Amino acid sequence: MQLASVVFYGRLGEQALTMFNLEGDLEQWRDARVLDCPGGPGSLSARLRGLVGEVVAVDPLYALPEQELERQALADLERTMAGLRSSAALRPDFDLEACREEHMQALQAFLEDRRRHPQHYRNGSLPELPFPDQSFDLVLSGHLLFAYAPLRDGGLSSGEEFDLAWHRRALSELCRISRHAVRLYPAHTIERVARRHPYAVSLLAELPPGWRGFFCSSRYDQGHDGCTDALQLERITAAESGPSAAGSA
């Protein structure tokens, strides 16, 4: 499957919690400021609202009025479903009709939450976001980095816009605006038998100063076999990077 541009395509909040390995991890973020980037027409913000200190979603299409947003989301959903039905990248037993219904549920929850909390849906796009340094405790980024790498590099994009240089700038930006952690999914290729994404491997080896990271398996099912990795990054604290920490290593 290949895409000429990024689709406005959202997932259920519960699915996103699974993607980012947050299901049993929310307690530590109950007072946190969380960013979903890109938010798309997904219901992660609605799911997290009231469970964390504050949740903000950012997406370049949030500049559109609601009716246009809904039309775009529905058009992209049908276009993506058509591509998935003919894709050789999915397991034959993957239930596409259930998948479509989940996306419809996510869209309705997104639209309702955006009506109630418009100030928490911001217009912006990587690799330059409209937030000051360390604005958020936790930054979540799903289905953009790695997923939209060029086809030859294990992504969905038929073009060259989201090459390794773009990924390097985007990841640096996500780290810039986070005080504590960045989580990304997928960190694997988009193919029938997925493998750890080569861009993710390269970027993990050259993280911005003051950051460390690791791969971890995600239980979210995209219809592929093989690797299910997400990528988790953490800002190194002063205590961890100080002389005493180095001496005890």
Beta strands, then each sheet from edge to edge (+ up, - down):
strand 1: 33-36
strand 2: 54-59
strand 3: 121-123
strand 4: 136-142
strand 5: 178-185
strand 6: 193-194
strand 7: 211-217
strand 8: 225-226
strand 9: 229-235
sheet 1: 3+ 2+ 1+ 4+ 5+ 9- 7+
sheet 2: 6+ 8+
end
